[in-house]
């Protein structure tokens, strides 16, 4: 048997089709046995179990590894990154270690490392009360306040007025957090850099620009970001140094930076491909699918790696959201999808679902992906066609804020991470 054996965590139908035609023995551990027959046939083993049961998953994987060793662990899910890191470390499989993933997941630990190594000079503190948050805001005039770990912009608040402190701390108490990370607000254009690392060599693939509304939740992205060659070089150099400092050696990564008046400053980094369908935008613009690439390299570890960072065209996504209430209708989808430069329209909600407005990325109701000759043109077209789609809602009694902000999967994953870190794994 010559095929490479890999462990896939949370592999979906969509993701498994990216492995089509490759010589891989795929063991897929996920929460439920709900794959399509075609996707299930692409796996030698599909095992359903609670992925927040760290001990149970570890025991199962150790047994499977003893029967025939895994050569790689592939996981693109944000809530499962620390589980993947734990298993890589426990089994001695090449990839991001538990310590690397923990460092990236813990935003304060990463900020502390960046400060210690000279990659960052912004103020950052853990605050455990509204009084401490007030003191930070008073000292620095403003603050971006966020959970110490997490993703999808959940719980990220910009505090530009001392009167906003009470509301931010009330949110933290409602979701059960006893501490938050407060940082200086970085001023400048925000972009992300998408990299792929092989044997400790970090290769830039693309830069992504972002579109925001009034808060921290992204309304859309576009690839390529409108950077000068020098800006791309400076940002890439910073990302390469950070990825080496945290210990990333293999796989995709997603790093967010801001171009401040003093140069690029890192916000955070992740040991996975970007969310928000950025991978699809990179694939459309640059012809590189990082999900497929992970499978290709797992199947052929010696595959030559090089990327042309000059895109063929640009691609952009605009997210859809409904007003708070119950979804009663969805209009304009077919009209938007019929446009020549629209690559994809997808709706995530159905009549009867609850809409929470737009508080974090988990509230997106759908998206439109469009192409253009430049990022500006692609974003303009995505916005134009998204405006034709109406998620109709009707008012209902407001639900519990805490239950709406963190889904059960993320709650379970956060709990598992906390338990495994407490045991020193």
C-alpha positions as CSV (number, residue, x, y, z in Angstrom):
1,X,0.0,0.0,0.0
2,X,1.8,3.1,-1.2
3,X,-0.8,5.8,-0.6
4,X,-0.1,8.4,2.1
5,X,-2.4,8.0,5.1
6,X,-3.7,11.2,6.5
7,X,-6.0,12.2,9.3
8,X,-8.7,14.7,8.3
9,X,-10.6,16.5,11.2
10,X,-14.1,17.6,10.4
11,X,-13.9,16.8,6.7
12,X,-17.0,17.9,4.8
13,X,-18.4,16.9,1.4
14,X,-17.1,20.1,-0.1
15,X,-13.6,19.6,1.3
16,X,-13.3,15.9,0.4
17,X,-14.0,16.6,-3.2
18,X,-10.8,18.7,-3.2
19,X,-8.9,15.4,-2.7
20,X,-10.4,13.8,-5.8
21,X,-7.9,11.9,-7.9
22,X,-5.1,11.9,-5.3
23,X,-3.4,8.8,-3.9
24,X,-4.5,9.3,-0.3
25,X,-5.8,7.0,2.4
26,X,-8.1,9.4,4.3
27,X,-9.3,8.8,7.8
28,X,-12.0,11.3,8.6
29,X,-13.2,12.0,12.1
30,X,-16.2,14.3,12.3
31,X,-19.2,14.9,14.5
32,X,-21.8,13.0,12.5
33,X,-22.1,10.3,9.8
34,X,-23.9,12.7,7.4
35,X,-21.6,12.7,4.4
36,X,-22.9,12.0,1.0
37,X,-22.2,8.5,-0.3
38,X,-19.7,9.9,-2.9
39,X,-17.8,11.8,-0.2
40,X,-17.8,8.9,2.2
41,X,-16.3,6.6,-0.5
42,X,-13.3,8.9,-0.7
43,X,-12.4,8.0,2.9
44,X,-11.1,4.6,4.1
45,X,-12.6,5.3,7.5
46,X,-15.3,7.8,8.6
47,X,-15.6,7.9,12.4
48,X,-18.3,10.0,14.2
49,X,-17.6,11.2,17.7
50,X,-17.7,14.4,19.8
51,X,-14.7,16.4,18.9
52,X,-14.7,18.2,22.2
53,X,-13.8,14.9,23.9
54,X,-10.1,15.4,23.7
55,X,-9.2,12.2,25.6
56,X,-11.6,10.1,23.5
57,X,-10.3,11.5,20.2
58,X,-6.7,11.1,21.3
59,X,-7.2,7.4,22.3
60,X,-9.0,6.6,19.0
61,X,-6.3,8.4,16.9
62,X,-3.5,6.7,18.8
63,X,-5.0,3.3,18.0
64,X,-5.5,4.2,14.3
65,X,-1.9,5.5,14.2
66,X,-0.6,2.3,15.7
67,X,-2.3,0.2,13.0
68,X,-0.9,2.3,10.2
69,X,0.9,5.7,10.9
70,X,-0.5,9.0,9.7
71,X,1.9,11.2,7.7
72,X,-0.2,14.4,8.0
73,X,-3.1,15.9,9.9
74,X,-5.3,18.2,7.8
75,X,-7.7,20.5,9.5
76,X,-9.1,23.8,8.2
77,X,-11.7,24.4,11.0
78,X,-10.9,27.2,13.4
79,X,-12.5,25.6,16.5
80,X,-10.5,22.3,15.8
81,X,-7.0,23.9,15.3
82,X,-5.9,23.2,18.9
83,X,-7.1,19.6,18.7
84,X,-5.1,19.2,15.5
85,X,-2.0,20.7,17.2
86,X,-2.4,18.5,20.2
87,X,-2.6,15.3,18.0
88,X,0.4,16.4,15.9
89,X,2.5,16.8,19.1
90,X,1.2,13.7,20.7
91,X,1.9,11.5,17.7
92,X,5.0,13.3,16.5
93,X,3.5,14.0,13.1
94,X,5.0,17.0,11.2
95,X,2.8,20.0,11.3
96,X,1.9,22.8,13.6
97,X,2.5,21.8,17.2
98,X,0.1,22.3,20.1
99,X,2.3,25.0,21.4
100,X,2.3,26.8,18.1
101,X,-1.5,26.6,17.7
102,X,-2.0,27.6,21.4
103,X,0.2,30.7,20.9
104,X,-1.8,31.7,17.8
105,X,-5.1,31.0,19.5
106,X,-4.2,33.1,22.6
107,X,-4.1,36.6,21.2
108,X,-2.4,38.0,24.3
109,X,0.3,35.4,24.2
110,X,0.9,36.2,20.6
111,X,0.9,39.9,21.2
112,X,3.4,39.4,24.1
113,X,5.7,37.4,21.8
114,X,5.5,40.0,19.1
115,X,6.5,42.7,21.7
116,X,9.3,40.6,23.1
117,X,10.8,39.9,19.7
118,X,10.4,43.5,18.4
119,X,7.7,42.8,15.9
120,X,5.1,45.0,17.7
121,X,5.1,48.0,19.9
122,X,1.4,48.5,20.6
123,X,0.0,48.5,24.1
124,X,-2.0,45.4,25.1
125,X,-3.3,44.3,28.5
126,X,-5.6,41.6,29.9
127,X,-8.4,43.4,31.7
128,X,-10.6,41.6,34.3
129,X,-13.1,44.3,35.2
130,X,-14.8,47.3,33.8
131,X,-12.6,49.5,36.0
132,X,-9.5,48.1,34.4
133,X,-10.9,48.5,31.0
134,X,-11.8,52.1,31.8
135,X,-8.3,52.7,33.0
136,X,-6.9,51.3,29.7
137,X,-9.2,53.5,27.6
138,X,-8.4,56.6,29.6
139,X,-4.6,55.9,29.3
140,X,-4.7,55.3,25.5
141,X,-7.8,57.4,24.5
142,X,-9.4,54.3,22.8
143,X,-9.2,50.5,22.6
144,X,-10.1,47.5,20.6
145,X,-11.5,44.9,23.1
146,X,-11.8,41.3,22.2
147,X,-11.9,37.8,23.8
148,X,-8.5,36.4,24.5
149,X,-9.3,33.5,22.0
150,X,-11.9,33.1,19.4
151,X,-12.6,33.9,15.8
152,X,-15.1,35.3,13.3
153,X,-14.9,38.8,15.0
154,X,-17.1,37.5,17.8
155,X,-17.0,39.9,20.7
156,X,-14.7,42.4,19.1
157,X,-15.6,45.9,20.2
158,X,-14.0,49.3,19.3
159,X,-14.2,51.6,22.3
160,X,-13.7,55.2,21.2
161,X,-15.7,56.8,24.1
162,X,-15.4,56.0,27.8
163,X,-19.2,55.7,27.8
164,X,-19.0,52.6,25.7
165,X,-17.0,50.6,28.4
166,X,-20.1,49.6,30.4
167,X,-21.8,48.1,27.3
168,X,-18.6,46.1,26.3
169,X,-18.2,44.7,29.8
170,X,-21.9,43.8,30.0
171,X,-21.4,41.8,26.8
172,X,-18.4,39.9,28.4
173,X,-20.4,39.1,31.5
174,X,-23.4,37.8,29.4
175,X,-21.3,35.4,27.5
176,X,-19.4,34.2,30.7
177,X,-16.0,35.8,30.1
178,X,-14.1,37.0,33.1
179,X,-11.3,38.7,31.1
180,X,-10.8,40.5,27.8
181,X,-7.8,41.6,25.8
182,X,-7.6,45.4,25.4
183,X,-5.2,46.8,22.7
184,X,-4.4,50.1,21.1
185,X,-6.4,50.7,17.9
186,X,-4.2,50.5,14.9
187,X,-4.9,53.2,12.3
188,X,-4.5,52.3,8.6
189,X,-5.6,50.0,5.8
190,X,-6.2,46.4,6.9
191,X,-5.3,43.5,4.7
192,X,-4.6,39.8,5.2
193,X,-1.8,37.8,3.7
194,X,-2.4,34.2,2.6
195,X,0.7,32.0,2.9
196,X,1.6,28.3,2.5
197,X,4.5,26.8,4.4
198,X,6.5,23.7,3.5
199,X,9.4,22.5,5.7
200,X,9.7,25.8,7.4
201,X,9.7,27.8,4.1
202,X,7.0,30.4,4.0
203,X,5.6,31.2,0.6
204,X,3.2,34.2,0.0
205,X,0.3,33.5,-2.3
206,X,-2.0,36.5,-2.1
207,X,-3.0,39.7,-0.3
208,X,-6.7,40.3,0.6
209,X,-8.3,43.7,1.2
210,X,-11.3,44.0,3.5
211,X,-14.4,46.1,3.7
212,X,-15.9,47.0,7.0
213,X,-19.1,48.7,8.2
214,X,-19.3,50.6,11.5
215,X,-17.7,47.8,13.6
216,X,-15.2,45.0,13.4
217,X,-17.4,42.6,11.3
218,X,-16.2,42.3,7.7
219,X,-18.7,43.1,5.0
220,X,-16.6,41.8,2.2
221,X,-13.1,41.0,0.9
222,X,-11.3,41.4,-2.4
223,X,-8.2,39.7,-3.9
224,X,-5.7,41.1,-4.8
225,X,-5.4,43.9,-2.2
226,X,-4.3,47.1,-4.0
227,X,-0.7,47.1,-2.6
228,X,2.4,48.6,-4.1
229,X,5.2,46.1,-4.7
230,X,7.1,47.6,-1.7
231,X,4.1,47.3,0.6
232,X,3.6,43.6,-0.4
233,X,7.3,43.0,0.2
234,X,7.3,44.7,3.6
235,X,4.2,42.9,4.7
236,X,5.4,39.5,3.4
237,X,8.7,39.9,5.3
238,X,6.9,40.6,8.5
239,X,4.6,37.6,8.1
240,X,7.5,35.3,7.3
241,X,9.3,36.4,10.4
242,X,6.2,35.9,12.6
243,X,5.4,32.5,11.1
244,X,9.0,31.4,11.9
245,X,8.8,32.9,15.4
246,X,5.6,31.0,16.3
247,X,6.9,27.7,14.8
248,X,4.7,27.2,11.8
249,X,6.4,24.7,9.4
250,X,3.7,23.3,7.1
251,X,0.3,24.2,5.7
252,X,-1.8,27.3,5.0
253,X,-1.8,30.4,7.2
254,X,-3.8,33.5,7.3
255,X,-2.3,36.7,8.8
256,X,-4.0,40.0,9.3
257,X,-2.0,43.3,9.3
258,X,-2.6,47.0,9.3
259,X,-0.4,49.4,7.3
260,X,0.2,52.1,9.9
261,X,2.2,55.3,9.3
262,X,5.1,53.5,10.8
263,X,4.9,50.4,8.6
264,X,2.9,47.1,8.7
265,X,1.7,46.0,12.1
266,X,0.4,42.5,12.8
267,X,-3.1,42.1,14.3
268,X,-3.3,38.3,14.5
269,X,-2.3,35.1,12.6
270,X,-3.8,31.6,12.2
271,X,-2.5,28.2,11.3
272,X,-5.2,27.5,8.7
273,X,-6.5,28.9,5.5
274,X,-8.6,32.0,5.7
275,X,-12.3,31.9,6.4
276,X,-14.9,34.1,4.8
277,X,-14.5,32.3,1.4
278,X,-11.1,34.0,0.9
279,X,-9.8,30.7,-0.4
280,X,-12.3,30.9,-3.2
281,X,-11.3,34.4,-4.1
282,X,-7.6,33.4,-4.1
283,X,-8.5,30.5,-6.4
284,X,-10.4,32.7,-8.8
285,X,-7.7,35.4,-8.9
286,X,-4.5,33.4,-8.6
287,X,-5.5,29.9,-9.5
288,X,-4.3,28.5,-6.2
289,X,-6.7,26.5,-4.0
290,X,-5.1,26.1,-0.6
291,X,-7.4,23.4,0.5
292,X,-6.6,21.3,-2.6
293,X,-2.9,22.2,-2.2
294,X,-2.8,20.7,1.3
295,X,-4.1,17.4,0.0
296,X,-1.7,17.5,-3.0
297,X,1.3,18.1,-0.7
298,X,0.1,15.4,1.6
299,X,-0.1,12.9,-1.3
300,X,3.3,14.1,-2.8
301,X,5.5,15.6,-0.1
302,X,8.2,16.3,-2.7
303,X,6.0,18.3,-5.0
304,X,7.8,21.5,-6.2
305,X,6.3,24.7,-4.7
306,X,6.3,28.1,-6.3
307,X,3.6,30.7,-6.8
308,X,3.1,33.6,-9.2
309,X,1.7,36.4,-7.0
310,X,0.6,38.3,-10.2
311,X,-3.2,37.6,-10.4
312,X,-5.0,36.8,-13.7
313,X,-8.1,38.8,-12.5
314,X,-9.6,40.1,-9.3
315,X,-12.4,38.5,-7.2
316,X,-14.5,39.9,-4.4
317,X,-17.2,38.7,-1.9
318,X,-20.0,40.7,-0.3
319,X,-21.8,39.1,2.6
320,X,-25.5,39.3,3.1
321,X,-27.4,39.9,6.3
322,X,-31.0,40.3,7.3
323,X,-32.4,42.7,9.9
324,X,-33.0,41.1,13.4
325,X,-36.1,39.0,13.4
326,X,-37.5,35.9,11.8
327,X,-36.7,35.3,8.1
328,X,-39.9,35.3,6.1
329,X,-38.6,35.6,2.5
330,X,-35.6,35.8,0.3
331,X,-35.8,37.9,-2.9
332,X,-33.6,38.7,-5.9
333,X,-31.3,35.7,-5.8
334,X,-31.9,34.5,-9.4
335,X,-31.5,38.0,-10.8
336,X,-28.1,38.5,-9.1
337,X,-26.9,35.0,-10.0
338,X,-27.7,35.7,-13.7
339,X,-25.1,38.5,-14.1
340,X,-22.1,37.7,-16.2
341,X,-19.4,38.6,-13.7
342,X,-21.1,36.9,-10.7
343,X,-19.2,33.6,-9.9
344,X,-21.4,32.5,-7.0
345,X,-24.5,33.4,-5.0
346,X,-25.2,31.4,-1.9
347,X,-27.9,31.8,0.8
348,X,-27.4,30.2,4.2
349,X,-30.8,30.9,5.7
350,X,-34.4,29.7,5.0
351,X,-37.8,31.2,5.9
352,X,-38.5,30.5,9.5
353,X,-34.8,30.9,10.6
354,X,-33.8,33.5,13.1
355,X,-31.7,36.5,12.0
356,X,-29.6,38.4,14.6
357,X,-28.7,41.3,12.3
358,X,-24.9,41.4,11.9
359,X,-22.9,41.1,15.2
360,X,-20.2,38.6,14.0
361,X,-19.4,36.4,11.0
362,X,-21.7,33.7,12.2
363,X,-24.7,36.0,11.4
364,X,-24.0,36.1,7.7
365,X,-27.1,35.1,5.8
366,X,-25.4,34.5,2.4
367,X,-22.9,35.9,0.0
368,X,-22.2,37.1,-3.6
369,X,-18.9,36.5,-5.3
370,X,-18.0,38.5,-8.3
371,X,-15.1,39.0,-10.7
372,X,-13.5,42.1,-12.2
373,X,-10.3,43.4,-13.7
374,X,-9.3,45.1,-10.4
375,X,-10.3,44.5,-6.8
376,X,-12.2,47.8,-6.8
377,X,-14.3,46.7,-9.9
378,X,-14.9,43.2,-8.4
379,X,-16.0,44.7,-5.1
380,X,-18.2,47.2,-6.8
381,X,-19.9,44.4,-8.8
382,X,-20.3,42.2,-5.7
383,X,-21.9,45.1,-3.8
384,X,-24.2,45.9,-6.7
385,X,-25.5,42.4,-7.1
386,X,-25.7,41.9,-3.3
387,X,-27.9,45.0,-3.1
388,X,-30.5,43.2,-5.3
389,X,-31.0,40.5,-2.7
390,X,-33.3,41.1,0.2
391,X,-33.5,38.9,3.2
392,X,-37.0,39.8,4.4
393,X,-37.5,39.5,8.2
394,X,-40.3,40.3,10.7
395,X,-39.7,41.5,14.2
396,X,-39.7,38.9,17.1
397,X,-38.9,39.0,20.7
398,X,-35.2,39.5,21.3
399,X,-33.4,36.3,22.2
400,X,-30.6,35.7,24.7
401,X,-27.4,37.5,23.6
402,X,-25.1,34.9,24.9
403,X,-26.8,32.0,23.2
404,X,-26.8,33.9,19.9
405,X,-23.2,34.9,19.9
406,X,-21.5,31.5,20.4
407,X,-22.8,28.5,18.6
408,X,-22.7,25.1,20.4
409,X,-19.8,23.9,18.3
410,X,-17.6,26.8,19.2
411,X,-18.7,26.6,22.9
412,X,-17.7,22.9,23.0
413,X,-14.4,23.6,21.2
414,X,-13.6,26.5,23.6
415,X,-14.3,24.2,26.6
416,X,-12.1,21.4,25.1
417,X,-9.3,23.8,24.6
418,X,-9.5,25.1,28.1
419,X,-9.5,21.6,29.5
420,X,-6.6,20.4,27.4
421,X,-4.5,23.5,28.3
422,X,-5.3,23.0,32.0
423,X,-3.8,19.5,31.8
424,X,-0.7,20.9,30.1
425,X,-1.3,19.1,26.8
